[in-house]
Amino acid sequence: MIIGPAYPAARLVAPKIVAHFERHRHDAVERLTGPVADASVVEAIIDAAFWASLRREESYIPKISLAFVPPDTAPHPLLFDRPLALSPAALVKIAPAVERAGIHFGVWRDSSDPEALSVWGTIRAIPSLSIVVEVAAPGLLVVKHHRGEAGKFVNVAVLEGDRVKVIDENASSLPDCPPLLASLLGFDSPASWIGGPDSVNILVQLAVSMRAHGRGGVLLMVTPGREGWLDSIVRPLPYAVVPPFAELAVLNREPQELRRTRAWQEAVTDTIEAVAGLTAVDGATVMTSDYDLLAFGAKIARRKGSPQVEQITVTEPIEGDVPQAVHPTELGGTRHLSSAQFVYDQRDAVALVASQDGRFTVFAWSPCESMVHAHRVETLLL
């Protein structure tokens, strides 16, 4: 099935990916489940995507998404008259067709050769538990599946060159796991995946948008009605928002039936883009956990009488990860140090930190460990 030089990481990770899908398939709603892919299919799709990611077409870097779905079950498919071989050369040639969000190449077994795979066309609606392999950057692949609600995918594994990171689906059950991390993992029961978006997913979308602007930024989530966070901010605030900007909060309070509409989803997306853009301004953006925007461009300062934070715990929600105790500066520069200090001083707060290089860290206080816990979550945002 694989033609040309093999990508060793594909063979290594394929059985683990198949095991993930098999674990969750029996819990899923039958009408939402996608087709079963065996290890050889997974390996072949990853292998083709990897080698395609290293090629160029007229100097453009290919951005490709491949979904293992048969054409006869895809709603409103765009069908090629002659399916294309699943090869790096073919994928790079037609990659511009799926560069825009929400469009995927459909991959299925070749009708003339069941041992081979071919690209039959494009698809926009993906059944849950259908394997999707996405080229995020040269040599960087993300294996994911749809969760059943608008725009929501669950990352299963990330491959970058010879590095393989398989997401640990038990990480969200750890003590003191922030709600954001639990939502990013998305490993609640597949039977619930047909539900509409919930309030936590707004925060997830904010994290994705913060990372996407590429300038780095800090978002501080504080408790509504409490002003203790001001003790950890240099005053006066350069860009206080008075009255608080409440559009996201209002949208979050809309009834469930309205939240399933395209109009609501578009309004949320537009507002999130506007708020996330503020995090690109030097300083921290401050928002309540109810999504009222209070300020941006705020300078974090150590609370009077509070000691300097010297050590934090760092984890990443991937299999085989071992918690490490480090100084905050080992994670990054001023943003990481000041955010760790803020959470140390304001223990009911959570800090989201996007780095310019794409790393993303969620800082939260851990009562179990009696220290700040840094959750590295960029593998969940790709």
C-alpha positions in Angstrom: 0.0 0.0 0.0 2.9 2.4 0.7 4.9 3.4 -2.3 8.3 5.0 -2.0 10.3 5.7 1.2 8.4 4.9 4.3 8.0 7.3 7.2 8.9 5.2 10.3 6.8 7.2 12.7 3.7 6.3 10.8 4.2 2.6 11.4 5.0 3.3 15.1 1.9 5.3 15.8 -0.7 3.6 13.6 -1.6 0.8 16.1 -2.0 3.3 18.9 -4.4 5.4 16.7 -6.4 2.4 15.8 -6.7 1.4 19.4 -8.0 4.9 20.3 -10.8 4.7 17.7 -11.7 1.1 18.8 -11.9 2.2 22.4 -14.5 4.8 21.7 -16.5 3.3 18.9 -18.8 1.2 21.1 -19.8 4.3 23.1 -20.6 6.4 20.1 -23.9 7.1 18.6 -24.1 4.6 15.7 -25.3 7.0 13.0 -22.4 9.4 13.7 -19.6 6.9 13.5 -17.2 6.8 10.6 -15.7 3.8 8.8 -13.2 1.5 10.5 -9.5 2.0 9.5 -6.9 -0.6 10.2 -3.3 0.1 11.0 -2.2 -0.3 7.4 -4.7 2.3 6.2 -3.7 4.7 9.0 0.0 4.2 8.2 -0.5 4.8 4.5 -2.5 8.0 5.0 0.1 9.4 7.5 3.0 8.4 5.2 1.5 10.2 2.2 0.7 13.3 4.2 4.1 13.5 5.7 6.0 13.3 2.4 3.6 15.7 0.8 4.2 18.2 3.6 7.9 18.4 2.7 7.2 19.2 -1.0 6.5 22.6 -2.6 4.2 23.6 -5.4 5.3 26.9 -7.0 7.0 27.8 -3.7 3.8 27.3 -1.7 3.8 25.1 1.5 0.9 22.6 1.2 -1.9 22.6 3.7 -3.8 19.3 3.4 -6.5 17.5 5.3 -7.3 13.9 4.5 -10.5 12.2 5.8 -10.9 8.4 5.5 -14.6 8.3 4.4 -16.3 6.4 1.5 -17.8 8.6 -1.2 -21.2 6.9 -1.0 -21.8 8.0 2.7 -20.5 11.6 2.3 -23.2 14.3 2.3 -22.9 16.5 -0.8 -19.5 15.3 -1.9 -17.5 16.8 -4.7 -16.5 13.7 -6.8 -13.5 13.5 -9.2 -14.3 11.7 -12.4 -11.1 9.7 -12.0 -9.9 9.1 -8.4 -6.2 10.1 -7.8 -3.6 7.8 -6.3 -2.8 8.6 -2.6 0.7 9.8 -3.4 2.7 12.9 -2.2 3.0 14.2 -5.8 -0.8 14.0 -6.4 -1.6 15.6 -3.0 0.7 18.6 -3.5 -0.7 19.3 -6.9 -4.3 19.6 -5.7 -3.5 20.9 -2.2 -4.9 24.4 -2.8 -8.4 22.9 -3.2 -8.6 22.2 0.6 -6.6 25.0 2.1 -9.7 26.7 3.4 -11.0 25.6 6.7 -13.6 22.8 6.8 -12.7 21.2 3.5 -11.0 17.8 3.3 -9.9 15.3 0.6 -11.9 12.1 0.8 -9.8 9.0 0.9 -11.1 5.4 0.4 -10.0 2.0 -0.9 -9.4 2.0 -4.6 -12.2 0.1 -6.5 -9.8 -1.5 -8.9 -7.3 -2.5 -6.1 -8.6 -3.0 -2.6 -5.1 -3.0 -1.2 -4.6 0.6 -2.5 -6.0 3.9 -1.4 -7.2 6.8 -3.6 -8.4 10.3 -3.3 -12.0 10.4 -4.6 -12.9 14.1 -4.2 -13.6 16.6 -1.4 -15.9 16.5 1.6 -17.1 19.1 4.2 -19.2 17.1 6.6 -17.2 14.5 8.6 -18.8 11.7 10.6 -17.5 11.5 14.1 -14.8 8.8 14.7 -13.6 9.1 11.1 -9.9 9.5 11.0 -8.6 12.8 9.7 -4.9 13.5 9.0 -4.0 17.2 8.6 -0.8 18.8 7.5 -0.2 21.7 9.8 3.3 22.6 8.6 6.3 20.9 6.9 6.9 17.7 8.7 4.1 18.5 11.2 0.9 16.3 11.1 -2.1 16.1 13.4 -4.3 13.0 13.6 -7.8 13.9 14.8 -11.5 13.1 14.5 -14.7 15.1 14.6 -16.6 15.4 17.8 -20.1 15.9 16.4 -20.5 19.6 17.0 -19.8 22.5 14.8 -16.1 23.0 14.2 -15.0 20.8 17.0 -12.3 18.2 16.5 -10.5 16.0 19.0 -6.7 15.6 18.5 -5.5 12.1 18.9 -1.8 12.4 18.0 0.8 14.9 16.7 3.8 13.9 14.6 6.7 16.2 14.0 9.5 14.6 12.2 10.7 11.7 14.4 8.8 12.9 17.4 5.4 11.3 18.1 3.0 12.7 20.7 -0.1 10.6 21.5 -2.7 12.6 23.5 -3.3 11.1 27.0 -7.1 10.9 27.2 -6.9 10.4 31.0 -5.2 13.8 31.6 -8.6 15.5 32.0 -9.4 13.3 35.0 -6.3 14.3 37.0 -6.9 16.3 40.2 -7.1 20.1 39.7 -7.5 19.8 35.9 -8.7 23.2 34.6 -12.0 23.1 32.7 -10.3 24.5 29.6 -7.9 21.5 29.5 -10.8 19.1 30.0 -12.6 20.7 27.1 -9.6 20.8 24.9 -9.0 17.0 25.4 -12.6 16.4 24.4 -12.6 12.8 25.7 -16.0 12.8 27.4 -18.4 10.1 26.3 -18.8 9.9 22.5 -22.5 9.5 23.1 -22.6 13.2 24.2 -20.7 14.5 21.1 -23.9 15.3 19.3 -24.7 18.0 21.8 -24.3 21.7 20.9 -21.4 23.9 22.0 -21.1 24.7 25.7 -19.6 27.7 27.5 -16.2 26.2 28.0 -15.8 25.9 24.2 -15.8 29.6 23.9 -12.6 29.7 26.0 -11.2 26.9 23.8 -11.9 29.0 20.7 -10.3 32.0 22.4 -7.1 30.0 23.0 -7.0 28.9 19.3 -7.5 32.4 18.1 -4.8 33.8 20.5 -2.4 31.3 19.2 -3.3 32.0 15.6 -2.4 35.7 15.6 1.2 34.7 16.2 2.2 37.7 18.3 2.0 36.0 21.7 -0.3 37.2 24.4 -1.7 36.7 27.9 -5.4 36.2 28.9 -6.2 36.3 32.6 -9.5 34.8 33.7 -10.6 36.2 37.0 -13.6 35.6 39.3 -16.6 37.8 38.6 -17.5 40.3 41.3 -14.0 40.2 42.9 -11.5 43.0 42.6 -8.5 41.3 44.3 -6.9 40.7 40.9 -6.2 44.5 40.8 -3.6 43.9 43.6 -1.5 42.1 41.0 -1.8 44.8 38.3 0.2 48.0 37.8 -2.3 50.9 38.2 -3.7 52.9 36.6 -4.8 50.5 33.9 -3.8 51.8 30.5 -6.8 50.3 28.7 -9.6 49.6 31.1 -12.9 48.8 29.5 -15.8 50.7 31.2 -18.4 49.4 31.2 -17.1 45.9 30.7 -17.5 44.6 27.2 -20.2 41.9 27.6 -21.0 40.7 24.1 -19.4 37.2 24.7 -21.1 37.0 28.1 -24.5 37.7 26.5 -23.9 35.2 23.7 -22.9 32.6 26.2 -26.2 33.0 28.1 -28.3 32.4 25.0 -30.6 29.3 25.1 -29.3 26.0 23.8 -31.6 26.0 20.7 -30.3 29.4 19.6 -26.7 28.3 20.2 -27.1 25.6 17.5 -27.8 28.2 14.8 -25.3 29.4 12.2 -26.1 33.0 13.2 -25.1 32.4 16.8 -21.9 30.5 15.9 -20.9 33.3 13.5 -21.5 36.0 16.1 -19.4 34.1 18.6 -16.6 33.6 16.1 -16.5 37.3 15.2 -16.5 38.4 18.8 -13.8 35.9 19.8 -11.6 37.2 16.9 -12.1 40.7 18.2 -11.3 39.8 21.8 -8.4 37.6 21.0 -6.9 40.4 18.9 -6.6 42.5 22.1 -4.2 39.9 23.5 -1.7 40.9 20.8 -1.3 44.2 22.5 1.6 44.3 24.9 0.4 43.4 28.4 -2.4 41.1 29.6 -6.0 41.0 28.7 -8.3 40.5 31.7 -11.7 38.8 31.5 -14.0 37.3 34.0 -14.9 33.6 33.9 -18.3 34.8 32.7 -16.6 36.4 29.7 -17.0 40.0 30.6 -13.9 41.9 29.2 -12.4 44.2 31.9 -9.1 45.5 30.4 -6.3 44.8 28.0 -2.7 45.9 27.9 -2.5 45.4 31.7 1.0 45.1 33.3 1.2 42.3 35.9 3.1 43.0 39.1 3.8 40.9 42.2 1.2 41.4 44.9 2.6 43.5 47.8 4.1 41.2 50.5 3.9 38.1 48.2 7.1 36.1 47.7 8.5 35.6 44.2 7.4 32.3 42.6 10.4 30.1 42.3 9.1 26.7 41.2 6.1 25.4 39.2 5.0 22.0 38.0 4.9 21.5 34.2 3.0 18.7 32.4 1.8 18.0 28.9 -1.3 15.9 28.2 0.6 13.2 26.2 1.3 9.6 26.9 4.5 9.0 28.8 4.7 12.6 30.1 6.4 12.9 33.6 5.6 16.1 35.7 8.6 18.3 36.2 9.3 21.0 38.7 11.0 24.0 37.1 11.6 27.7 37.4 8.9 29.6 35.4 11.6 31.2 33.2 12.4 27.7 31.8 9.1 27.9 30.0 9.7 31.2 28.4 10.3 34.9 29.1 8.4 37.7 30.9 4.9 36.5 29.9 5.4 33.1 31.5 7.1 34.4 34.7 4.5 37.2 35.2 1.6 34.8 34.5 2.9 32.2 37.0 3.3 35.0 39.6 -0.2 36.2 38.9 -1.8 32.8 39.5 0.4 32.3 42.6 -0.9 35.5 44.0 -4.5 35.1 42.7 -5.2 31.4 43.2 -8.8 31.6 41.9 -7.5 32.9 38.5 -6.3 31.1 35.4 -3.7 32.5 33.0 -3.6 31.5 29.3 -0.2 32.3 27.6 0.4 32.1 23.9 4.1 32.2 22.7 5.2 33.6 19.4 6.6 30.2 18.5 3.2 28.5 18.8 3.5 27.1 22.3 0.5 27.5 24.6 0.4 27.2 28.4 -2.4 27.2 30.9 -1.4 28.3 34.4 -3.7 27.3 37.3 -3.2 26.9 41.0 -3.0 23.2 42.2 -4.3 22.8 45.7 -3.1 19.1 45.6 0.4 20.2 44.9 0.2 23.6 46.7 1.9 25.3 43.7 1.3 26.7 40.3 0.7 24.0 37.6 1.6 24.8 34.0 -0.3 22.8 31.5 1.4 22.8 28.0 -1.4 22.3 25.6 -0.2 23.4 22.1 -0.6 19.8 20.9 -4.4 20.2 21.5 -4.7 23.4 19.6 -3.1 22.4 16.3 
